[in-house]
Amino acid sequence: MSAPAPYPYRRILRRETHSSRAVLAIAVAIGVILLCLYVGTEIILMLLNRRALLAAPQDQLTALSRLGSTPITAPVTIGVLLALVGLLLLIGALTQGRRARHQLPSGRAAVLVDNEVIASALARHAAHAGNVHPDNTVVSVSARHAIVRLTPTSGTPVQRGAVERAVQEQLTGLELYPPIRASVVINAKGRVGR
C-alpha cells in the first residue's frame, strides 16, 4: 500500500481529487441576489406609488401576519419546503465531493490516474487470466472498490482464483492511494461465441 504524496504536492492532489463547492455557493449567492433585487424593486415601486410587480411590501407583511389564521397546510407546506432546501444545502456543504481519480506513487511529481484507466487495466488482466474475451469483461471502479464482472463463453469455466490473483497483482503493482479492494463476479449464464 502506498503512502500519500510528498508535502509540496498534497494541496495540488487534493484540489484535483476533490470537487469544489463553488457551483453550490454561486447558485446560493445568485438566489440571494435575485431575492434582494426583487424586494428592493418592490420597495422602490411602493415609494414611487407605482403598481407592484407581484405584491407590495405592506401586502406581503399583512399576509405573513395572517399566516397563523390560515389553514395549517399552508404554513406546514412552506416549512417543509424550506427545511428540504436547508437540508440539501447542508448535505451539499458537508459531504466530500470526490472526483474519479486516484494517486500513483511518485517522489518527484504529483501523478493522478482516472478510474476509467484503472478499470481498463483491470479488465485487460482479468480477461486474460480468466480466458474470457475482453468484450465480456466489465469493470467499475469507485473511490475504494472495484467490481470485475466476467461473462464466460458457454461451456468454458472461469477459474475465479486466477482472476482474483491477476486483479490483486495489478492493484498491488499500481500502488494506488487511496487503496482499492476488488471483488470478482462471474455470471452464471455464459455467452455463446467469443
C-alpha positions as CSV (number, residue, x, y, z in Angstrom):
1,M,0.0,0.0,0.0
2,S,1.4,3.4,-1.0
3,A,1.6,6.4,1.2
4,P,0.3,9.9,0.3
5,A,2.3,12.1,-1.9
6,P,5.1,14.3,-0.6
7,Y,4.1,17.5,1.2
8,P,4.6,20.0,-1.7
9,Y,2.1,18.1,-3.9
10,R,-0.6,17.3,-1.3
11,R,-2.5,20.6,-2.0
12,I,-2.4,20.1,-5.7
13,L,-3.5,16.4,-5.4
14,R,-6.4,17.3,-3.1
15,R,-7.6,20.0,-5.4
16,E,-7.5,17.6,-8.4
17,T,-9.2,14.7,-6.5
18,H,-11.9,16.6,-4.7
19,S,-14.6,18.7,-6.3
20,S,-15.2,22.3,-5.4
21,R,-18.3,23.7,-3.7
22,A,-18.1,26.8,-5.9
23,V,-21.1,25.8,-8.0
24,L,-23.3,25.4,-5.0
25,A,-22.0,28.6,-3.4
26,I,-22.6,30.6,-6.7
27,A,-26.1,29.2,-7.0
28,V,-27.0,30.2,-3.4
29,A,-25.4,33.7,-4.0
30,I,-27.4,34.2,-7.2
31,G,-30.6,33.2,-5.4
32,V,-30.0,35.6,-2.6
33,I,-29.1,38.4,-5.0
34,L,-32.2,37.8,-7.0
35,L,-34.4,37.9,-3.9
36,C,-32.7,41.1,-2.7
37,L,-33.3,42.7,-6.2
38,Y,-36.9,41.7,-6.1
39,V,-37.5,43.1,-2.6
40,G,-35.6,46.3,-3.5
41,T,-37.6,46.7,-6.7
42,E,-40.9,46.3,-4.8
43,I,-39.8,48.8,-2.2
44,I,-38.8,51.3,-4.8
45,L,-42.1,50.8,-6.7
46,M,-44.0,51.4,-3.4
47,L,-42.1,54.6,-2.7
48,L,-42.9,55.9,-6.2
49,N,-46.6,54.9,-5.8
50,R,-46.4,52.5,-8.7
51,R,-48.1,49.2,-9.1
52,A,-46.2,46.3,-7.5
53,L,-44.7,43.5,-9.6
54,L,-46.2,40.7,-7.6
55,A,-47.2,42.1,-4.2
56,A,-46.5,45.3,-2.4
57,P,-44.3,45.0,0.7
58,Q,-47.1,46.1,3.1
59,D,-49.3,43.4,1.5
60,Q,-46.6,40.8,2.0
61,L,-46.2,41.7,5.6
62,T,-50.0,41.6,6.1
63,A,-50.1,38.2,4.5
64,L,-47.3,37.0,6.8
65,S,-49.1,38.3,9.9
66,R,-52.3,36.4,8.9
67,L,-50.4,33.2,8.2
68,G,-51.3,31.9,11.7
69,S,-55.1,32.2,10.9
70,T,-54.9,30.3,7.6
71,P,-55.4,26.5,7.4
72,I,-52.5,24.6,8.8
73,T,-51.5,23.1,5.4
74,A,-50.0,26.3,4.0
75,P,-47.5,27.0,6.8
76,V,-46.6,23.4,7.1
77,T,-46.0,23.1,3.3
78,I,-43.9,26.3,3.3
79,G,-41.9,25.0,6.4
80,V,-41.3,21.6,4.8
81,L,-40.1,23.1,1.6
82,L,-37.7,25.5,3.4
83,A,-36.5,22.6,5.6
84,L,-35.8,20.5,2.5
85,V,-33.9,23.3,0.8
86,G,-31.9,23.8,4.0
87,L,-31.2,20.1,4.3
88,L,-30.0,19.9,0.7
89,L,-27.7,22.8,1.2
90,L,-26.3,21.3,4.4
91,I,-25.7,18.0,2.7
92,G,-24.0,19.7,-0.2
93,A,-21.8,21.7,2.2
94,L,-20.7,18.8,4.4
95,T,-20.3,15.8,2.0
96,Q,-17.0,15.3,0.3
97,G,-17.2,15.5,-3.4
98,R,-14.6,13.1,-4.9
99,R,-13.6,13.1,-8.5
100,A,-13.0,9.7,-10.2
101,R,-9.2,9.7,-9.7
102,H,-6.5,8.0,-7.6
103,Q,-2.9,8.9,-6.8
104,L,0.1,6.9,-8.1
105,P,3.3,6.9,-6.0
106,S,6.0,9.3,-7.2
107,G,8.7,11.0,-5.3
108,R,9.2,13.7,-7.9
109,A,5.8,14.7,-9.2
110,A,2.1,14.7,-8.5
111,V,0.6,11.8,-10.5
112,L,-3.1,11.0,-10.9
113,V,-4.9,8.3,-12.8
114,D,-8.6,8.3,-13.8
115,N,-10.7,5.5,-12.6
116,E,-11.6,4.6,-16.2
117,V,-7.9,3.9,-16.9
118,I,-7.7,1.7,-13.8
119,A,-10.9,-0.1,-14.9
120,S,-9.4,-0.7,-18.3
121,A,-6.2,-2.2,-16.9
122,L,-8.1,-4.4,-14.5
123,A,-10.4,-5.6,-17.3
124,R,-7.5,-6.5,-19.6
125,H,-5.7,-8.5,-16.9
126,A,-9.0,-10.2,-15.7
127,A,-9.9,-11.2,-19.2
128,H,-6.5,-12.7,-19.9
129,A,-6.4,-14.6,-16.5
130,G,-10.0,-15.9,-17.0
131,N,-9.5,-16.8,-20.6
132,V,-12.5,-14.6,-21.5
133,H,-12.9,-12.2,-24.4
134,P,-12.3,-8.6,-23.4
135,D,-15.8,-7.6,-24.6
136,N,-17.2,-10.0,-21.9
137,T,-15.4,-8.2,-19.1
138,V,-16.8,-5.1,-17.4
139,V,-15.1,-3.3,-14.5
140,S,-16.4,-0.5,-12.4
141,V,-14.1,1.5,-10.1
142,S,-15.2,3.7,-7.3
143,A,-13.2,5.6,-4.6
144,R,-12.3,2.4,-2.6
145,H,-13.8,-0.6,-4.5
146,A,-13.5,-2.2,-7.9
147,I,-16.1,-4.8,-9.2
148,V,-14.9,-7.1,-12.0
149,R,-17.7,-8.8,-13.9
150,L,-16.9,-11.6,-16.2
151,T,-19.3,-13.4,-18.6
152,P,-17.7,-16.6,-19.7
153,T,-18.2,-18.3,-23.1
154,S,-20.8,-21.1,-22.8
155,G,-19.2,-24.3,-21.7
156,T,-15.8,-22.8,-20.7
157,P,-15.4,-22.5,-17.0
158,V,-13.6,-19.5,-15.5
159,Q,-11.1,-20.0,-12.7
160,R,-12.2,-17.4,-10.1
161,G,-8.9,-17.8,-8.1
162,A,-6.8,-17.0,-11.2
163,V,-8.8,-13.9,-12.0
164,E,-8.8,-12.7,-8.4
165,R,-5.0,-13.1,-8.2
166,A,-4.5,-11.3,-11.5
167,V,-6.6,-8.4,-10.4
168,Q,-5.0,-8.2,-7.0
169,E,-1.5,-8.3,-8.5
170,Q,-2.4,-5.4,-10.9
171,L,-3.8,-3.3,-8.0
172,T,-0.7,-4.1,-5.9
173,G,1.6,-3.1,-8.7
174,L,-0.2,0.2,-9.2
175,E,0.1,1.1,-5.5
176,L,-3.0,3.4,-5.7
177,Y,-3.8,5.9,-3.0
178,P,-6.4,5.6,-1.6
179,P,-6.2,1.8,-2.0
180,I,-8.8,-0.2,-3.8
181,R,-10.3,-3.5,-2.8
182,A,-11.5,-5.7,-5.7
183,S,-14.2,-8.3,-6.0
184,V,-14.8,-10.6,-8.9
185,V,-18.3,-11.6,-10.1
186,I,-18.7,-14.4,-12.6
187,N,-22.0,-14.5,-14.4
188,A,-23.7,-17.9,-14.1
189,K,-25.0,-17.7,-17.7
190,G,-22.4,-17.8,-20.3
191,R,-22.4,-16.2,-23.7
192,V,-22.5,-18.1,-27.0
193,G,-19.4,-17.5,-29.2
194,R,-16.4,-15.4,-28.2
